[in-house]
Amino acid sequence: MTKRKSKKKILVKPVPTYRDRLQFSFRYLDRNHSKFPLKDCSQDFFIALLDKLKEYSEYTEVQFTDENHKERRHKNFWENTSEPDGFRHLDEEVNAEYGWQFGLDSRDGQRFDRSKDWRVHGMLAENIFFVIWLDTNHKLEAKKSRDAQASQ
């Protein structure tokens, strides 16, 4: 009688389906906010934005919400920012108690320039990131940073 060799099972990590991946919506984009007007966005800003949206569209919600300060991706608690009322133009039932932001890298030829203070602010509902403010000069800043500048 010959012995049968047992086959080893190979565990394969499930690949996120399209529905699991992060999606983006501009439904609540605030084009005319005094700090974040759309007209302030350069062509380079929009190229960097599209590059980042493409990158993050491969993420799941869990991957995206793993805060990464190197990528300037984290929650913004409104009371700690220069916009303590948050996304005040949104209806109360839609508005979030905190927002999310991520940074963009600008391109200078072939190299990335991380010195730019480009940010995208929005809110996350399940796996949909609603882009609300396009911040070309990091005007949504931490309250402590703003208070420190005022005292100088």
Summary of the structure (lengths in Angstrom):
residues: 152
radius of gyration: 20.1
end to end distance: 88.2
largest distance: 88.2
contacts: 354
relative contact order: 0.22
helix: 21%
strand: 26%
